[in-house]
Amino acid sequence: MSEDRSADDVLDLLGDEYARAILAAVTTDAMSASELGSHCGMSVSTVYRRAESLVERDLLAERVRIDADGHHESVYEPTVEALRVEIQDGSFDVDVEQPSEDAVDRFTRVWEDIRDS
């Protein structure tokens, strides 16, 4: 696990109900801060604070969604597929499983988002 994503940091962050709600919500579709606020019943400023913490720990990614009318907005999507917590040798270890999306799949997804907007 990277220094930015220690077991203690991840467990502390996931102990926060707002961070868990955001991470769970974006597993269905990428969402903007305002969409997340409405979906999760929290203020947009709360969404931004929790999303920033999730991004810093590589559990969430921020990308730009381009609308057909030319407007751009940031949306959030998960960068984690599974989390596993192990307790061994007197400590906790958190294993974060990243989705296996290669560059071609990522390009295709981005292109389809642009085309469908």
C-alpha positions as CSV (number, residue, x, y, z in Angstrom):
1,M,0.0,0.0,0.0
2,S,1.3,3.5,-0.8
3,E,2.3,6.0,1.8
4,D,-0.7,8.1,0.9
5,R,-3.0,5.2,1.5
6,S,-1.9,3.6,4.8
7,A,-4.2,1.1,6.5
8,D,-5.0,3.5,9.3
9,D,-5.9,6.3,6.8
10,V,-8.2,4.1,4.8
11,L,-9.9,2.7,7.8
12,D,-10.4,6.1,9.4
13,L,-11.8,7.5,6.1
14,L,-14.2,4.6,5.7
15,G,-15.3,5.1,9.2
16,D,-16.9,8.3,8.0
17,E,-20.5,7.7,6.8
18,Y,-20.3,10.5,4.2
19,A,-17.1,9.0,2.6
20,R,-18.7,5.6,2.5
21,A,-21.9,7.0,0.9
22,I,-19.9,8.8,-1.8
23,L,-17.8,5.7,-2.6
24,A,-20.9,3.5,-2.7
25,A,-22.9,6.0,-4.9
26,V,-20.3,6.2,-7.6
27,T,-20.1,2.5,-8.1
28,T,-23.4,2.8,-10.1
29,D,-22.3,5.7,-12.3
30,A,-19.8,8.6,-12.3
31,M,-21.4,11.6,-10.5
32,S,-20.7,15.3,-10.0
33,A,-20.5,16.9,-6.6
34,S,-24.0,18.3,-6.9
35,E,-25.4,14.9,-8.1
36,L,-23.7,13.2,-5.1
37,G,-25.0,15.8,-2.7
38,S,-28.6,15.2,-3.9
39,H,-28.1,11.4,-4.1
40,C,-26.5,11.1,-0.6
41,G,-28.4,13.9,1.2
42,M,-25.4,16.0,2.0
43,S,-24.1,19.5,1.2
44,V,-21.9,20.0,-1.9
45,S,-19.1,21.4,0.4
46,T,-19.3,18.1,2.4
47,V,-19.1,16.2,-0.9
48,Y,-16.0,18.1,-2.0
49,R,-14.2,17.6,1.3
50,R,-14.8,13.9,1.4
51,A,-14.2,13.4,-2.3
52,E,-10.8,15.2,-1.9
53,S,-9.8,12.7,0.9
54,L,-11.0,9.8,-1.2
55,V,-9.0,11.1,-4.3
56,E,-5.9,11.6,-2.1
57,R,-6.0,8.0,-1.1
58,D,-6.6,6.7,-4.7
59,L,-10.1,5.4,-3.8
60,L,-11.8,7.9,-6.1
61,A,-10.8,9.6,-9.4
62,E,-11.9,13.0,-10.6
63,R,-12.4,13.4,-14.4
64,V,-14.1,15.9,-16.7
65,R,-17.5,15.2,-18.2
66,I,-18.1,17.2,-21.4
67,D,-21.7,18.0,-22.2
68,A,-23.0,18.4,-25.7
69,D,-23.6,22.1,-25.1
70,G,-19.9,22.5,-24.4
71,H,-20.1,22.8,-20.6
72,H,-17.6,20.8,-18.6
73,E,-18.0,19.5,-15.1
74,S,-15.9,17.3,-12.8
75,V,-17.3,13.9,-11.9
76,Y,-16.1,11.3,-9.6
77,E,-15.7,7.5,-10.2
78,P,-14.3,4.7,-8.0
79,T,-10.7,3.6,-8.6
80,V,-11.2,0.6,-6.3
81,E,-13.0,-2.6,-7.0
82,A,-12.6,-4.3,-3.6
83,L,-11.1,-3.7,-0.2
84,R,-9.8,-6.5,2.0
85,V,-8.8,-5.9,5.6
86,E,-6.5,-8.5,7.2
87,I,-5.4,-8.6,10.8
88,Q,-2.1,-10.4,11.3
89,D,1.1,-10.1,13.3
90,G,-0.4,-7.5,15.6
91,S,-1.5,-5.1,12.9
92,F,-4.1,-4.3,10.2
93,D,-3.4,-4.4,6.5
94,V,-5.8,-3.1,3.9
95,D,-5.5,-4.5,0.4
96,V,-7.1,-2.3,-2.3
97,E,-8.0,-4.1,-5.5
98,Q,-8.0,-1.7,-8.5
99,P,-10.2,-2.5,-11.5
100,S,-8.3,-4.0,-14.5
101,E,-9.0,-1.4,-17.2
102,D,-6.3,-1.1,-19.8
103,A,-5.6,2.0,-21.9
104,V,-7.8,0.9,-24.8
105,D,-10.8,0.3,-22.5
106,R,-10.2,3.7,-20.8
107,F,-10.0,5.5,-24.1
108,T,-13.2,3.8,-25.4
109,R,-15.1,4.7,-22.2
110,V,-14.0,8.4,-22.4
111,W,-14.8,8.5,-26.1
112,E,-18.3,7.0,-25.5
113,D,-18.9,9.6,-22.7
114,I,-18.0,12.4,-25.1
115,R,-20.0,11.0,-28.0
116,D,-23.1,10.3,-25.9
117,S,-23.1,13.7,-24.3
